[in-house]
Amino acid sequence: MPSLTAPLPTFQDGQIIYLPYEATRLYAETIQIIPSRQLCWARPLALIQLPDQPDEIDVNLYKPLILHDLRQSSDLLLPLSLFHIALDLDAIPVITN
């Protein structure tokens, strides 16, 4: 019987990923991937609010609103399926603040 779940993205240690929820994103750095349990050990970086109209914003002028700097918070151990790989243009403003 074929699997009904979509294949999970391939994450690497030290990669910037995000967890979306409504108009916010939790950006984190992967510490370790546990493929046998489908888990990701991640270190939170920041919680940001997305713009209302992301399609109309020039990426070169856009700086996300950082709601919380989470670099001193506790690490997370969450299912891989919750995370997405962050593009360089998304992650640079987050990690440079």
C-alpha positions as CSV (number, residue, x, y, z in Angstrom):
1,M,0.0,0.0,0.0
2,P,1.5,3.4,-0.9
3,S,2.2,5.9,1.8
4,L,-0.3,8.8,2.1
5,T,2.1,11.2,3.8
6,A,4.3,13.6,1.8
7,P,8.1,13.0,1.9
8,L,9.8,15.1,4.6
9,P,12.4,17.7,3.5
10,T,16.0,16.8,4.0
11,F,17.5,18.9,6.8
12,Q,21.1,19.3,7.8
13,D,22.7,20.2,11.1
14,G,23.3,24.0,11.4
15,Q,20.6,24.8,8.8
16,I,18.1,27.7,9.4
17,I,14.5,26.5,9.4
18,Y,11.1,27.9,10.3
19,L,7.9,26.9,11.9
20,P,4.9,28.8,10.5
21,Y,1.8,29.7,12.4
22,E,-0.8,32.2,11.1
23,A,1.1,35.5,10.5
24,T,4.2,34.5,12.5
25,R,7.2,32.3,11.9
26,L,9.5,30.8,14.5
27,Y,13.0,30.7,13.0
28,A,15.5,28.2,14.5
29,E,18.8,26.5,13.7
30,T,18.9,22.7,13.5
31,I,21.1,21.1,16.0
32,Q,20.5,17.5,15.2
33,I,18.1,15.5,13.0
34,I,16.8,12.2,14.4
35,P,15.5,10.4,11.2
36,S,14.5,7.2,13.0
37,R,12.0,9.2,15.2
38,Q,11.2,11.9,12.6
39,L,12.3,14.6,15.1
40,C,14.3,17.8,14.9
41,W,16.3,19.2,17.7
42,A,16.3,22.9,17.0
43,R,17.6,26.1,18.7
44,P,15.2,29.0,18.4
45,L,16.5,32.3,17.0
46,A,13.5,34.6,16.6
47,L,9.8,34.9,16.4
48,I,8.8,37.3,13.6
49,Q,5.6,38.7,12.3
50,L,5.0,38.5,8.5
51,P,3.8,41.5,6.5
52,D,0.1,41.7,5.6
53,Q,0.8,41.6,1.9
54,P,4.1,39.7,1.4
55,D,3.7,39.5,-2.4
56,E,3.8,43.3,-2.7
57,I,7.0,43.8,-0.7
58,D,10.4,44.2,-2.3
59,V,12.6,41.7,-0.5
60,N,15.5,44.2,-0.6
61,L,13.6,46.8,1.4
62,Y,11.7,44.4,3.7
63,K,12.8,43.8,7.2
64,P,10.6,41.5,9.3
65,L,9.2,42.7,12.6
66,I,11.0,40.7,15.2
67,L,8.6,40.1,18.0
68,H,11.0,38.2,20.3
69,D,14.7,37.4,20.2
70,L,14.8,33.8,21.3
71,R,18.5,33.1,21.1
72,Q,18.6,32.6,24.9
73,S,15.6,30.3,25.1
74,S,15.4,26.5,25.5
75,D,16.0,24.2,22.6
76,L,13.0,22.4,21.0
77,L,12.5,18.8,20.0
78,L,9.7,18.7,17.5
79,P,8.5,16.6,14.6
80,L,10.3,17.2,11.3
81,S,7.0,17.6,9.5
82,L,6.3,20.9,11.2
83,F,9.4,22.7,9.8
84,H,10.3,24.3,6.5
85,I,13.7,25.1,5.1
86,A,14.3,28.9,5.3
87,L,15.5,30.6,2.1
88,D,18.6,32.8,2.4
89,L,16.6,35.9,1.8
90,D,14.2,35.0,4.6
91,A,16.8,34.1,7.1
92,I,19.4,36.9,6.7
93,P,17.3,39.7,8.2
94,V,16.5,37.4,11.2
95,I,20.0,36.2,12.0
96,T,21.6,39.7,11.5
97,N,19.5,41.5,14.0
